[in-house]
Structure formats: structure tokens, C-alpha cells
Amino acid sequence: MDLGVPGSDARLQPDRPDPSVIAAQNDAFRKLACLGVPPAQPIQGRMHVTRSLMEAGDGFMAEAVKATGEFATFEPENDPEGWHDFGAVEIRGETVFWKIDLYEADSDFRYGAETPDNPATTMRVLTIMLARDW
């Protein structure tokens, strides 16, 4: 019997955000930023791409952005927290990483989100980069 000992099970800790809520919000934001699909509720955020991705030319960046928006292969190895905040896609034999970071909305990107499952107070930053830039 589990008595809710801290660290034993995240589902029993009411002060921890629900990973499935954050995952759904991150997925919705990625689809908005990369594919133009409007979310069910407003989500604040920005998308950034690295200079080398912009300079790849020949539509490479557009392919990378689209593949990022369509990504759905989340597994424990690439999504240990269940937040859907990281992924890797292959574009023309080149690995492209994407990462979503969550910040407190009014902190000028200085502080992590205190309540990352609250889209009203959380600012998402999606960064897309070539793996070799990591």
C-alpha cells in the first residue's frame, strides 16, 4: 500500500503539475507555431530557429518546422517527464532537435514557470536547431 510518501508517485503529489496537461499544451503550442493550427485555448509562446537552420537553404528550414509540428513519437527515452517538450526529427539525413522551455510569463525569460500547467502564466519558447548545434 502506497501512503503517498514524497517522491514515491507524482500522481499523489497535489503540488506537482499534471504532466498530461502540460503535454497537451506543449503539443497545441507546437502545432500552432509550426503548422498554424489554432489551439482550443490561448497559449503564449515564441518560436526560435538557429542561424545554421535558417542558412541551410533549399526549403530545409520549412521542412524542419513542419516535421517538428507533426512530431508524435514520444517515448520514455525522449520524454521522461511526459511533458512532450523535446524531440528529434530527420530531415534529408540531418538530425534536427526541438525543445520547448517554459518560463514565467512576466519574467522576461529569467524564471522558470511556477505553474507550468497554467497557460495564462506560462510563456513557451520553442527552439528548433540542427543537432550539431547542440
ABEGO torsion letter per residue (X at the ends): XBAGBBGABAAABAABBBAAAAAAAAAAAAAAAAAGBBBABBBBEBBBBBAAAAAAEGGAAAAAAAAAAABABBBAAABAAGAGABBBBBBGGBBBBBBBBBBBAAAGGABBBABAABAAABBBBBBBBBAAAX
